[in-house]
């Protein structure tokens, strides 16, 4: 186990409905140098976690209103990197073991606990937290390098296509936020918007630089492969798998007439339903479909007229609300 460099850098949340237990935990853990915050219920603990970052949560198992198992399960869902420790009575060991198996609780300790053992568990939990942090940092670095690489390739092949992709990305994220998607899904939609045309890198210069309405039928068939090609180009990275699904489906239409898989309705990933709307809007005002570019007002009318046909009605409403708000 790697020693904790400076305990004061780490914050521990102790949860118990008995004031004397909380007082004993706080005193013992604070003497080791850790920051300690206490809560007398699961509800108070969740409220504290919504406001500040904790590295370890130590919770009693039996508490009124919300048990420790229920609390730590919510912590797992909302703050998965926070390490979770359960305190339990001897008679509750069987339930504690089941909770560990079901809720991915790091460790359980029986009351009365041994101070040295509890401190050892806290330190080993923080060591695992640090390992996960370093691993995640490396994954994020690799993730960002991949995104930059694809963006660079798009820029090299056709700079205006990258500018188009940036517009789609930024507006798609606004729509995703308005639709109530969480921060991770908003980011996924943004990246998908940025890379939705990555498959076009494989096109020859003629297809790449020709407006869609000017392409002969043979080239249209090639053009329609770019969504699947885009997903294929992203398939090397597990972290980009969700982005890849959106990229593959961003030309699927709500009525099932899109490509490449003729998906319809809610079988289309929600991120793809958003990117489809935004890209169509941007392409209308860029003149991708007609000789004369549409005005923003004309483009919005076309989008609205296809609500429930080409485009998801719910996402269309969110898109139009975002555009109306400016």
PADODREN-110424 format. One record per residue (C-alpha): residue number from 0; residue in one letter; x, y, z. Coordinates in steps of 0.05 Angstrom, whole numbers, plus 32768, in hexadecimal, padded with zeros to 4 digits. Each point is the difference from the previous one (the first is absolute). Layout:
BEGIN
NUM;A;X;Y;Z
...
REM end
This chain:
BEGIN
0;X;8000;8000;8000
1;X;801B;8045;7FED
2;X;8003;8030;803B
3;X;7FD3;803C;7FFE
4;X;802D;803C;7FF2
5;X;7FD9;8034;8027
6;X;7FC1;7FEB;8025
7;X;7FE7;8048;8002
8;X;7FF5;7FFC;7FB4
9;X;7FC9;7FCC;800A
10;X;7FB9;8009;8019
11;X;7FDA;7FCA;8024
12;X;7FB4;8001;800A
13;X;7FE6;7FDA;803D
14;X;7FB6;7FF0;8003
15;X;7FDC;7FE6;803E
16;X;7FC0;8011;8025
17;X;8022;7FFA;8044
18;X;8025;8040;8015
19;X;8032;7FDB;802D
20;X;8014;7FD3;7FC6
21;X;800B;803C;7FD2
22;X;8028;8023;8036
23;X;802D;7FC4;800A
24;X;800B;7FF6;7FB5
25;X;8010;804A;7FF5
26;X;8031;8003;803A
27;X;8025;7FC1;7FEC
28;X;8005;800F;7FB6
29;X;8010;804A;800A
30;X;803B;7FEE;802D
31;X;801E;7FDC;7FC4
32;X;7FFD;8041;7FDA
33;X;7FC5;7FF4;7FD1
34;X;7FC9;8033;7FF4
35;X;7FC0;7FE4;801F
36;X;7FB8;8015;7FF4
37;X;7FC5;7FDE;8023
38;X;7FB7;7FF5;7FEE
39;X;7FC9;7FE2;802C
40;X;7FD6;7FE4;7FC7
41;X;8005;7FE7;7FB9
42;X;7FDA;803D;7FE6
43;X;8031;8030;8021
44;X;803A;7FD8;7FE5
45;X;7FE7;8005;7FB8
46;X;7FF4;804A;8008
47;X;8048;8009;8018
48;X;801B;7FD6;7FC7
49;X;7FDB;802B;7FCD
50;X;8027;803C;801A
51;X;8046;7FE5;800C
52;X;802F;7FC7;7FED
53;X;800C;7FC6;802F
54;X;8034;7FCA;7FF6
55;X;7FE2;7FCD;8031
56;X;7FBA;7FF8;801D
57;X;7FF9;7FD7;8040
58;X;7FB7;7FF0;8010
59;X;7FDC;7FDA;8037
60;X;7FD5;7FC9;7FE4
61;X;7FC0;8009;802A
62;X;7FE5;8046;7FFD
63;X;7FB8;8019;7FFE
64;X;7FE2;8019;7FBE
65;X;803B;7FEA;7FD6
66;X;802E;7FC5;8011
67;X;804A;8002;7FF5
68;X;7FFA;7FCE;7FC7
69;X;7FCD;802D;7FDD
70;X;802B;803D;800C
71;X;8040;7FE0;7FE5
72;X;7FDA;7FE5;7FC3
73;X;7FEB;8048;7FEF
74;X;8048;8016;800B
75;X;8017;7FCA;7FD0
76;X;7FD0;8018;7FCB
77;X;800D;804B;8007
78;X;8049;8001;8016
79;X;801D;7FBD;7FE9
80;X;8048;8012;8011
81;X;7FF1;800E;8049
82;X;8017;7FC5;802A
83;X;7FC8;7FE2;802C
84;X;8008;7FDF;8044
85;X;7FC8;7FE2;802A
86;X;7FFD;7FFA;804C
87;X;7FD4;7FC8;801A
88;X;7FEE;7FDA;803E
89;X;8014;7FB7;8008
90;X;7FB8;7FE9;7FF4
91;X;7FFF;8025;7FBD
92;X;803E;7FE1;7FE0
93;X;7FD7;7FD6;7FCF
94;X;7FDC;803E;7FE7
95;X;8042;8025;7FFB
96;X;801F;7FCA;7FD5
97;X;7FC4;8001;7FD1
98;X;8005;804C;7FFD
99;X;8049;7FFB;7FED
100;X;7FF0;7FD0;7FC8
101;X;7FC5;8028;7FE6
102;X;8016;8048;800C
103;X;804B;7FFB;7FF4
104;X;8010;8017;8046
105;X;804B;8000;800C
106;X;8001;7FE3;8047
107;X;7FD5;7FF5;803D
108;X;8016;8003;8049
109;X;7FDA;7FE8;803D
110;X;7FF1;802B;803C
111;X;8023;800D;802D
112;X;8037;800B;7FCD
113;X;804B;7FFC;800C
114;X;801E;8045;7FF5
115;X;803F;7FE6;7FDE
116;X;7FD7;7FD4;7FD2
117;X;7FD0;8038;7FEC
118;X;803A;802F;7FF2
119;X;8021;7FCB;7FD6
120;X;7FC0;7FF7;7FD8
121;X;7FFB;804B;7FF5
122;X;8048;8004;7FE7
123;X;7FF9;7FC4;7FD2
124;X;7FBF;801D;7FE5
125;X;8022;8042;7FF1
126;X;803A;7FDA;7FDF
127;X;7FCD;7FDF;7FD1
128;X;7FDF;8043;7FF4
129;X;8043;801D;7FEB
130;X;800E;7FC6;7FD1
131;X;7FBC;800A;7FE0
132;X;800D;804B;7FF9
133;X;8043;7FF3;7FDD
134;X;7FE0;7FCC;7FD2
135;X;7FC7;802E;7FEF
136;X;8030;8039;7FF1
137;X;8025;7FD4;7FCF
138;X;7FBF;7FEB;7FDF
139;X;7FE9;8048;7FFB
140;X;8043;8013;7FE1
141;X;7FFA;7FC8;7FCD
142;X;7FB8;8013;7FF3
143;X;8011;8049;7FF3
144;X;803B;7FEE;7FD4
145;X;7FD2;7FD4;7FD5
146;X;7FCE;8039;7FF9
147;X;8036;8032;7FED
148;X;801D;7FCF;7FCD
149;X;7FBD;7FF7;7FDD
150;X;7FF2;804B;8002
151;X;8045;800C;7FE2
152;X;7FF2;7FCF;7FC7
153;X;7FBD;8020;7FF1
154;X;8022;8045;8000
155;X;8035;7FE7;7FCF
156;X;7FCE;7FE2;7FD0
157;X;7FCD;8039;8002
158;X;8007;803A;8031
159;X;7FB8;8017;7FF6
160;X;7FE8;7FBB;8014
161;X;8022;8007;8043
162;X;7FE0;8044;800A
163;X;7FBC;7FE0;7FF0
164;X;800F;7FC8;8032
165;X;8011;8032;8037
166;X;7FBE;8024;7FF5
167;X;7FDA;7FBE;8004
168;X;8026;7FEC;803F
169;X;7FF3;8041;8026
170;X;7FB6;8004;7FEE
171;X;7FF5;7FB6;800C
172;X;801B;8007;8047
173;X;7FD0;803A;800D
174;X;7FC6;7FD6;7FE9
175;X;8018;7FC5;802A
176;X;8003;802C;803D
177;X;7FBB;801D;7FF3
178;X;7FE6;7FB8;7FF9
179;X;801A;7FF0;8046
180;X;8038;7FD1;7FED
181;X;8035;7FFA;8036
182;X;8045;801F;7FF9
183;X;8021;7FC0;7FE6
184;X;7FCB;7FF7;7FCA
185;X;8005;8049;7FED
186;X;804A;7FF8;7FF6
187;X;7FF5;7FC0;7FD7
188;X;7FCF;8025;7FD3
189;X;8032;8039;7FF8
190;X;8038;7FD1;7FEB
191;X;7FD1;7FDA;7FD1
192;X;7FEC;8043;7FE1
193;X;804A;8010;7FF6
194;X;800F;7FBD;7FE0
195;X;7FBE;7FF0;7FDE
196;X;801F;8008;7FBB
197;X;8042;7FDC;800F
198;X;7FED;7FCA;7FCE
199;X;8004;8033;7FC8
200;X;804C;8000;8008
201;X;7FFF;7FC1;7FD5
202;X;7FDE;8024;7FC5
203;X;8025;8018;7FC3
204;X;8006;804B;7FF6
205;X;7FC7;8004;7FCE
206;X;7FCC;7FE1;802F
207;X;801D;8024;803D
208;X;7FFB;8046;7FE0
209;X;7FBE;7FF8;7FDA
210;X;7FBD;8016;801C
211;X;7FD1;7FC5;800D
212;X;7FCB;8017;7FCE
213;X;8035;8002;7FC9
214;X;8019;7FB8;800A
215;X;7FEE;7FCC;7FCB
216;X;7FDA;7FC2;8019
217;X;803F;7FD5;8002
218;X;8023;8032;802D
219;X;7FC2;8007;802C
220;X;8006;7FB6;800F
221;X;8048;800A;8015
222;X;7FED;803E;8028
223;X;7FCD;7FD7;8028
224;X;8037;7FD4;801A
225;X;8022;8037;8028
226;X;7FD7;7FF6;8040
227;X;8014;7FB6;8005
228;X;8047;8011;7FEC
229;X;8002;8034;8037
230;X;7FED;7FCD;8034
231;X;8031;7FCE;7FE5
232;X;8039;8033;8004
233;X;7FEF;800C;804A
234;X;7FF8;7FB6;8012
235;X;8049;7FF9;8016
236;X;7FEF;8026;8040
237;X;7FD1;7FE4;8035
238;X;7FF9;8046;801D
239;X;7FE4;8018;7FBD
240;X;7FCE;7FC8;7FF8
241;X;7FC5;802B;8015
242;X;8017;8037;7FD2
243;X;8007;7FCE;7FC9
244;X;7FB7;7FE9;8007
245;X;7FE9;8048;7FFA
246;X;802D;800B;7FC3
247;X;7FE4;7FC1;7FDF
248;X;7FB8;8015;800B
249;X;8001;804B;7FF4
250;X;7FDF;7FF7;7FBC
251;X;7FC9;7FD2;801A
252;X;7FBA;801F;7FFB
253;X;7FC8;7FF9;8031
254;X;7FD2;7FE1;7FCC
255;X;8034;7FCA;7FEE
256;X;8015;801D;7FBC
257;X;8047;8012;8013
258;X;8042;7FDB;7FFB
259;X;8028;7FD4;800A
260;X;7FD2;7FD3;802A
261;X;7FBA;801D;7FF4
262;X;7FF5;8008;804A
263;X;7FC1;8023;8017
264;X;7FE3;8022;803D
265;X;8021;7FF4;8042
266;X;802D;7FC9;7FE4
267;X;802B;803A;7FE7
268;X;8032;8016;8037
269;X;7FE8;8041;8020
270;X;8042;8021;7FF0
271;X;7FF8;7FEE;7FB6
272;X;7FBA;801E;8000
273;X;801E;8041;8018
274;X;803B;8001;7FD0
275;X;7FD1;7FF0;7FC6
276;X;7FD7;803E;800E
277;X;803B;802E;8009
278;X;8026;7FE8;7FC4
279;X;7FC3;8007;7FD3
280;X;7FF7;8047;8018
281;X;8049;8012;7FF3
282;X;7FFF;7FDF;7FBC
283;X;7FC1;8025;7FEC
284;X;801F;8044;800E
285;X;8042;7FE9;7FDF
286;X;7FDA;7FEF;7FC0
287;X;8011;7FB6;8001
288;X;7FBD;7FEB;7FE3
289;X;7FED;8039;7FD1
290;X;8022;8033;7FD4
291;X;7FE9;8039;802D
292;X;8011;7FF9;804A
293;X;7FC4;8004;8030
294;X;7FFA;803A;8030
295;X;8000;7FEB;804A
296;X;7FB5;800D;8002
297;X;7FF3;7FD5;7FC2
298;X;802C;7FC8;801D
299;X;7FD9;8001;8042
300;X;7FBE;7FFC;7FDA
301;X;801A;7FC3;7FDA
302;X;8017;7FDF;8041
303;X;7FBD;800E;8021
304;X;7FD9;7FE5;7FC4
305;X;8025;7FBE;8007
306;X;7FF2;7FF8;804B
307;X;7FEA;7FB8;800B
308;X;8013;7FED;7FB8
309;X;804B;8007;7FF6
310;X;800E;8019;8046
311;X;7FEF;7FEA;8046
312;X;7FC6;802D;8017
313;X;801B;8008;8047
314;X;8046;8012;7FEA
315;X;7FE3;802E;7FCA
316;X;7FDC;8026;8037
317;X;8040;8007;8028
318;X;8026;8016;7FC2
319;X;7FCD;8035;7FEE
320;X;7FFE;8019;8048
321;X;804B;8008;8000
322;X;7FFF;8025;7FBE
323;X;7FC7;802D;8017
324;X;8027;8011;8040
325;X;803C;8013;7FD6
REM end
